């Protein structure tokens, strides 16, 4: 999927940045380790949730992490085992009259709306955003235990 970003709201980002200024270097390292661990878990879950008949899709799921900025990117689609996987969002959201888009990702999903030229009706098989939601919730629980409220 091209550039799928799930981020905190601007107010939450400001609150997080203020909080990281007050914690020790050791706690910042712990935050970095937490982000690495959870981004890895989200990518693993997305691979596990992806339909079996889409092996190239599973191979295209990956993550990158920037420790200095406490930022991780998890993606699906693009290059997967040497094959360009451009169908990732259509597996996630479905096609034709079988499209299912959760409210929290409508703004993101609209970019994949087809022109209705071909009649292809594949059911939605969500794999990416369920993994993100679950992993994000787990990460926030751990951050709250560290003192981020």
N, C-alpha and C positions, 0 to 999 in steps of 0.2 A: 504494500500500500504506500502510496507516495506521501511521505512526511506525515505520519500519524502522530500528532502530539497530544498528549494528555498532560496538562500541567495544572498547577494550583492557580487559583484566581490571583489577580494582581495584589489584592490585600493580603492573601495568604503568603504570597511570595515575599512581600515586604516584611510580614511578621516573621517568616522563616529566616530571612536575611538578618533581621534585628536579633533574633534568637541566636543565630550562629556567631554573632559578634560577642555574645556574652558567655559562650561556652569555652572550655579549655581546648587546647590543641589536641589532647587525647580524645575528647568527645567529638571533635571535628573528624578525626581519623575514624572513630567509631561510626559516625554518620556516613562517611565515605564507604566503609566496609558494608554497612547496612544497605546502602544504595546499590553497590555492586551485587550483593547477595540477592536482593529483591529483583533487580533487573534481570539477573540470570534466571531466577525462578519464574518470572513472567514469560521470558522467552521459551523456557522449557515447557511451561504449561501451554503456551500457544501452540507449540509443536505437538504436544500431546492431544490438545483439543482439535487440531486441524484434521479434517477427514482423511482417512487412510488412502483413499484413491487419488490423493493429491500429494505425491511424494516430493515433487519439485517445490511445491508450496512450502512444505515442512522444511526443506533444505534452505529456503530463502529467508526463513525467520532468523533474525540475529539481533545483536545489541552492541552498542558501544557506550563507553563511559569516560567522562572527563573528571578525574578526581579533584582537580583544582577548583572546578566550578560546581561541584556536587550536582552533576547533571548526567542523566543517562538517556539514550535513545534506543528504543526497541522498534524494529520494523519487520514488515512482511512484504514480500514481493521483490522485484528487481532480480538480481542475479542469484540463481539457485542451481548449484552443480553445473554451471556453465550454460544454463538455460534461462532466458529472460522470462520471469514469472510476472505477467501483467494482469492476471486474473484474480489476484488476492482479494480485492474489495468485492468482487462479484460472488466469491464463495462466502465471504463474511455476511453480505447484505442480501444476496439473492439477485435475481434478474426478472425482468418483465413484470407480470402481475403477481409475482411471488416475493417481492422485495419486502424486507422487514428491517426497519431502521429504528433503533432505540432513540428516545428523545435526546439523550445526552451526547449523541454523535451526529445529529441531523446536519449541522453546519459542515461537518467534515465529509459526510457521505454524499452530499448533494453534488460534489464535483464528479462523481462517477455515474450520474444519471445519463442514460443513453438517449439517443435521438429517436428511438422507436423504429429504426430502419429494419432490424431483424426481430423476429418473434422468438425469443429464447426465454423460457420460463423455468429457471432453476431455483429451487428453494434455498432460502438463507441457511447457512451452516456456520453460525458464529463460532469463532475460535480465538480471535485476537483480542477483541474488547472484553470478553468474559475473563480472560487471563489477566488483562490489565486491571480491571476492576478489583478482582480478588487480590492480586499482588499489591495494588495500591492500598487497599484497606489494611492488609497485614502490615505493610510498611508504616502506615500512619499509627497503628497501634504501638509499634515499637518506638517510633519517634515520640509519641506521647509518654511512654514509659521513661524516655530519656529527658523529658521535661518540656518538650514542645507542645504547647496548648493553643 
